[in-house]
């Protein structure tokens, strides 16, 4: 509400030729936080391949100071994800409890190689928090071929054997098995991607038997020429056959659903299968979500997960929010980015997960509707956006 009222006041002032209103001294509601760029896998389908294992690092004290400041300004949730493997961060087992002490919802996306550390922090998580393991396969052979773990003996059997222990430590955690669907002809730079369509069903069966709450299915993304994350199925040869195989596999996977276990299709997968993915590339000029959801990494702070590591989307350095003065500047920089970043052009190739949300927020800004009179839904206990 504070953001929408500020947007209205800013546009009104601009139209009247008056001075712009003060920028709200707020933080985003949710952030993706890359604790490290270090990774012990060499996945051929990794979207963040170019920024892995860099020399850039967080200073733990500075990072904690930034999180304290952001929490005081409205931050509600943190997703430890991407750019590296979060459990490899030296302070991981103390950092997660620290986030919970700030009253934040916490999610973790891990490659499953250090489930011993997930087990250590499990008791500190609370209902609504979640852990998702990026596994993308149903057999040990395909898992090793796709992920190339540094410890060559690591396999799905070992990774999944930890799930019962994690659940025993904390039954409130939502545990997910992540499966990025890949197919022949897909590539990252000049590297061919290993196909896994035929393992959707075996992965679903494995996920259910291991005790996961769900399997999450999503299509492979690639980097465009401007380095943004995009889905471009038109480049896929024999696309209709690929989609037919995916559809048949997902339908069979759904037969394994039961109370406590579900098959989840990402927005990208749903629009890919329906053939209307282009609708989600029609963006409004203003991306409102960049004020509400940002990405903090050791190489800088960025306006969107689709632009992690992209210079033109960089809001500032990794310590952008560390301390009141820096956080004030961060709010100003966010306001500038919201004003100057033309999503209708810059994101014209991106199948945006927040396309509908951005258009809805744009409609509220432009309408004369009384925002205080909006019928708001009950709090669903989910601040991850």
N, C-alpha and C positions, 0 to 999 in steps of 0.2 A: 504493500500500500504506500509506503514511504517512497519507493522508487517510482510508482505510477504517478503520484502527486507531483513529484519533482519533474518528471517528464512533461506532464501537462503544463506546469508553471514555466518550464524552459521554452516550450514551443509557443506559449502565449506571449512571453517576453520577446522572443525573436520576431514574432509577427507584428508586435507593437513597436519594435525598435528600442526596447528597453534593456536594461542590464539583466544579465542572466541570474537566476536565483542561486543561492549557495548550493554546492554539491553536498548531498547527504554524506555524513561521515560514517559510512557503513562498510562492512565487508561482504563478500558473497555469502549466500546461504549455505553453499556446498562447494567443496573443492576436491579435485583429484590431486592427491599428493604423491609425487614420486620421491620416495625416500632416498633412492640411489639410482645410478645408471648401471651399476654392476649386475651382470647376469651370468649364471652358470649353465645356460642353454645356448644353442646356436640355431634357433628355429628358422627354417627357410621361409616361413610365411609371416615373420615378425614385422609389424608395421613401423616399429621404432628401431629397426636395425641400425640406422645411421647414427643414433645417439647413444648406443649402448657402450658400457665400459669406458666412458670418458674419464678424464682426470677431475671433472667438476664434482664437488662434494658439498653437502650441507655441513655447517657448523651446528652441532646439536643444540648448544645453548641459544644460538640465534634463531634456530628453527622453532624451538619451544617458545621463545619470546614472541615470535610472529604468531604462533597459534594462540597464545594467551590473548594477544591484542585482537586478533580476528574473532575469537570467541566472545570477547567483551563487546564487539561491534555487530554481533548478530550471526556469526557462523554457527551452523547447526549440525553439519555432518562432514566427515572426511572419508574419502575412499582411497586407500593405499593401493596404488595401481600403476602399471605402465612405466616405460622408460628404463626398466630394470626389475630385479626381483626383490620385493620389499623385505622379505625375511633375511636377506643378506646384509641389510643395514645393521651396523654393529650394535646399535642401541634399540633394536626392534622390540625385544621382550620387555623393556621398560617404557618405551615410547607409547605403545598401545594403551597400557593402563593410565599413562599421563593424559592421553586424549579423553579417556573416559572420566577422569577427574575434572576435566573442563566441561563435562556435561554434554559431550558430543556423541552423536551416533557414529559408529565406525564400521567400515566394510574393508575387506582385504581381498585382493585378487592376486593369487600366488600360482607359481608353476608346480607346486606340490613337492619340491625337492627338499624342503626343510620343514616338514610337517611336525617335527619335534618342537620347533619354535611356535608353530600355530597351537600346538597342545599346551605350551607354557602360558600363552596369553589367553587361552580360551575361557578360563574362569572369570576374567575381567570384563568380558563382553556381556551385553544385556539383550533382552528381547528386542527384535527389530534390527540388530546387527547381523551381518552375514559374511561368510567366507566363500569364495568361489575359486575353484582350481581350474587352470587352463590346461586341458588334457587333449582335446581335439582328435581323439582316436578311440578305438575299441579293442585293439590288440597291442601286445607289447612290441611286436615288430614294427608296426606303423608308428607307434609312439616314439620309439627310439629314432626311426628314420626321419620323422618330422621335427623332433625337438633336439636331438643330438645332445643329450645331457653330458656334462663334463665327467660325471661318474657313470661310466658306460654300463654298469650293472643295474642302474636305476630303471624301474619299469612300472607299469600301471598296477601290477599286483602289489608291489611294495607301497606305492602312494595310497592306494585305496584301502590298504590294511590299517591305516591310521584313522580312518573316518569313525569307526566304532569307538576308539579311544577318545577322540575329540568330542564326540557326542556324549560319551559318558562323563567327560569333564564339564560339559555345559550343554544341556538338552535344548536350550533356548536359541542356539545359533542356527541360522538358516544356511545349510551347506549346499553349494551348487557345483555341478560338473559342467564346465564350459567347453563347447564344441564349435570351433570355427569350421564351417563347411568349405572344403577346397575341391577343385576339379581340374582335370587336365586342360592345359592351355593357360591357366592362371600363372602369373609370374610376379616376382619382386625384382625389379631391375632386370638382370639377365639370368636370374636363378629360376628354374622351373619349380613349381609347387607340386608336392606329392598329393595325389587325390585321396580323399577319405569318405566320399559319399556312401560307399558300401559298408562303412563301419558306424553309421548313425545308429542303426538298430542294436548292434552289439555293444556300443558305448552306452546306450540307454539301458539296456539290460544290466550291464556292469554297474552303472550308477545306482540303479534301484537296489541291486543286491548288496552293494557296499554300504548303503545307508544314507546316500545323499537325499536332500529334499526335492531336488529338481535337476534336470539337464537343460542347459540353455543353448539353443541352436542359433547360429548367426552366420551370414555369408562372409567370405574372404573380402577384405578391403585392400586397396593398393594406394600408393602415393601418386598424385597427379603431377604434372609438370611444375606446378607452383607449390608442391610439397604438401598439399592438404590431403586428408584421407577421403577417398572417394570409392563409390561402388559403380562400376561401369560394365554392366553385363553385355552391352552391345559389342564389346571386344571379344566375347567368348564365342568360339566356333561351336556349332551344333547346340546353341543355347536351349532350344526347345527340348532336346533330348536330355540335357543336363537338368533342366527344371522338372521334367517328367520323373527322372530318377530320384531327385531330391523329394518331390511330392510323395512318391511311393514309399520312400524310406521314412519320412516324417509320419505318414499315416500309420505305418506299421509300428513305429516307435510309440505312438499314442496308445497302442493296445497295452502297453506296459504301465500306463498310469494307474494309480490307486490312491486311496487316502494317504496323505503324507509324502506322495511322490508325483510330480507333474512334469510334463514336457512343455518347455517355454520357447516360443518363437520370437526372435527379436523383431523390432519394427522393420529393420532392413530386410530381414528374411520374408516377412509378410508382404511387403510392397514388391519385392523381387518376384515372389510367386504370383502375385496378382497382376503384375505387369504395369503397375501404376507408379513405379519408383520415381519417374520423372516429375510427378506431382510434388514430390518432397524436395525438389531442387528449385522450386519457385518460391524464393525467399522474399520477405519484406525488406525494405531498405535498412531498417533498424533491427539489429539482433539484440533483443532485450535480455536474452539469457546470459550474455557475456557479463552482465552486471551481477547475475545471481549464481553463476557457476563458472569457476576458473580452474586453472591448472598450475600448481606450484611444483617446480622441479629444480634439481641442482644446476640446470643451465638457464634458469629464468622462470618468470611467471607469465602465463599465456592466457589468452581470452577464451579458449575453447579446446576441448580434448582433440578435436579434428585438426588443430593447428599446433600441437605440441612440437616445440623446436623450430617453428617458423618465425623468422625475424619480424615480418610485418605484423604479426599477431602478438608480439611480445609487449606485455604491459610494463615490465621492469625486471630487475634482477631477482635472484632467489630470496633475497631478504627484503622484498618490497614492502611487506607488512610488519617488519620487526620494529616495534616501538610506535608511540602515538604520532610523531612527526612523519615518519615514513608512511604510516597507514593513512594519514591525511593526504599525502601526495599520491598514494595508491588510489584513493577515492577520486581524486582529480584526474589521474591518468585513465581510470576506468571510464569516467564521464567523457573524456576526450575520445576514447576508443569507441564508445557507444555512438558518439556524434559523427565520427569520421569514417568508421568502418562500414562500408556499403555492402551489406550482406547480399543484396540483390545481384551484385556483380561478383564480389569476392567469393561467394559461396554458391554460385550458379551451377556448379557441378557436384555439389555435396548433397547427398540424400540425408537431410538433417533430421535427427531424432526430435528436435524441438521446433520443427516447422509449424505444426499446428499451434503450439504454445506461443510462439513468437507472433503469429497472426492474431491470436486471441488477445495477447497483451497490447498489440498495436491497436486493435479495435477499441480496447478500453481506454487507451490514451487519447484516441481521436474522438471518442464518443463524449456526449455530455452527461453520461450516466453518473449518478451519485455513487461514488465508490464505497462510501460508508454504508450504503443501503444494499450492497451486494449480499446475496444469500451465499454464505461461505459453507463449504462442506465440513463435516466433523474432522478433527485432526486424526489422520490415519496412522500416526506414529511413524511416518516415513519422511525424513527430511533429505533424502538422497537426490531428489529431483531427477 
